[in-house]
Amino acid sequence: MNSVLVVEDDAPLRRALRVSLRARDLRVDEADTGETALTVLAERRPDLVILDLSLPGIDGNETLRRLRVFSDAPVIVLTARDRPSDKVAALDAGADDYVTKPFDIDELLARVRAALRRRPGASDHPPVLQAGALEVDLVRREARLDGRPIHLTRTELAMLEILVKNPGKLLSHEHLLREVWGPTYSTESNYLRTYVAQLRKKLGDDAATPRLILTEPGIGYRWIADDPAAYG
Amino acid sequence: MKFSTIARYVSALALMVAATAATRLAGVDLTVAAMVLLIAVLFAALLGPGPGALAAIAGYFLYDYYYTPPVHHFDFQHGTNIIAGVAFFVAAAIIGWVVTTITRLRARESKRAREAQLRLELLNRIDAGEEPDQLARHTALAITQLFDVRRCIVHLGEDLGAAPDTEPGPVDGLTTFAAGQVTVQIAEPRERLSGGDRELLEALVVTLDGSLEQARLRLESEQATIALQLSRSRAGLVSAVSHNLRTPLASIRAAAATLRAPDAQLDADDRGELLAIMADESERLERMVIKTLDLSRIRAGGLELEPQTVDVGDLVAAAVRRIRPLGCHDAVHLDVDPELEPVTLDIALMEDVLLNLLENALRFSPQGASITVDAASSNDSFEIRVSDEGPGVPPDERERIFEEFVRGGSRSDTPGTGLGLAIVRAHVAVHGGSVWVEDAPGGGARFVVHLPRSDPA
């Protein structure tokens, strides 16, 4: 049974989450402050953390930073803050995903499942990843659509590989730029827009009704081939 | 001619006579006498150019009469005598010129100093926000004194001040100094203004205009700052409201979705808990909405007081009855002196104040603890105090907790709205009173509402 740590200072929401997560066969630990969360995390080693950003005492982002020192459990951030900059800050502090209050519980559960699937050690990547008619061959470093190789530039291929290796995970602009172009390009998000547009075209995906690459405006991109419905 | 002027001429003459008499008595020769008389002329010149000249003439005659041969005769032809006379005149002229210059410079400096002082005073008045018509009047008065003018009219923009206070007579023939929004018109004194005075007046007008402009800009920037703060505080309220409504909404949505989900394995207890969450959180949302509306109504100034006279005990009891639905009615311990004079206030608002304070106290009270409400009164004010046995409020949070959506570290299962104390403060402020929190005698927090006694309306 997977275990989840819920860090939320609002008691009713904590209780609602506890019942809702248990009903899906997840073990639930709870904490109402960042300090308690760090203690529980160290003792119980949960598989995933759901973390409210506005906590009394040390806030969510600070909790996240301290937690990342000793734990690589996936963290889904709960936030009532609307601004992309807040979400980017949380992702940069080490969050894997975020959900905005008031959230849809099914959406949250889909994110939880996705995060649990890709958590470290859950599985090594198979040499060939499949998403419908698309195959990404990590060994031969090529992509095939309906069995026919697609011509991709090296940058496009690098980006595609990062995306498919992190199914469902929200990858921030900065993260993608750093991984594909190197640290000096971490603010050039125009590059990203151009390359993602080309990649979508070659993969037959569409920005308006995405099945493969989802844009989170102002924040980053997400590979949704496994479960497009969960991110509608 | 003024008396002091006559006295100076007489003194000059007396000085010369005395000097001559002294030389005669001492029996000195004519060289020494010339020096003594020359020195006397120098002293006389200190009295002014006129007395100096008189002394020189007197010295010339006295010297000629008593010392140049033929003695006791006036003999204007004698060479020695002519040299002595010229020396007397030159000495008197030099000293006279020096003295006049010094006197004139000193007068100008003193006028400059007075003008600088006036300028400073005007600046202070502008800074203090003095009304322009007052300022104009004061300036006009000061100018008449400083420059010895008979009449002065000062225009500051639209406003006008005149000195001395006369009917606004014809302004033809007045000399005008103007800069920007400042115009000064003066009736020149009989001896027309000197060039230095003119410069001083022009400088004064320019300074006055500059200072007024600065004051206007400062006022504008202050108003802009206030407007900005107000809009920030409104934006803050909007963002805090949306932020704070989301959490109970999230709980309700999560509970409802789980109840409906086909894949959720729920037992009867789980269902009961989810339903309870939905009910409680809907109520909390409702309270938040109502309180937010209250607060924005107070902010908008749309709140009219309806003062009525009431006994403090009745007021407190009514508020206690209203928290009965929230539970723990038994925990409230009333300690209101029945001898207290009745008070006049808006009953509905003050009940709200007490209700919010009681709710707050309940939220922070441990199980089975009691809450004490007591009241005290003096001639011109009275206080209602709500004390709990909770953890108290740390000194550095005592001001902050009255702000919107700032909640203390409540661990209760029924979180507050974060609005109660903001409403308390706003309602009390409408009554002209104040509210604060301090340590209760037995630990815990004591909220004190301090209100002025107003006459029954």
Interface residues (C-beta under 8 A of the other chain):
Chain A: D10 A11 P12 L13 R15 A16 L17 V19 S20 R22 A23 R24 D25 D32 S54 P56 L78 A80 R81 D82 K101 P102 F103 D104 I105 D106 L108
Chain B: S242 H243 N244 R246 T247 P248 L249 A250 S251 I252 R253 A254 A255 A257 T258 A261 D263 A264 Q265 L266 D270 E273 L274 I277 D280 E281 R284 G409 R411 S412 D413 T414 P415
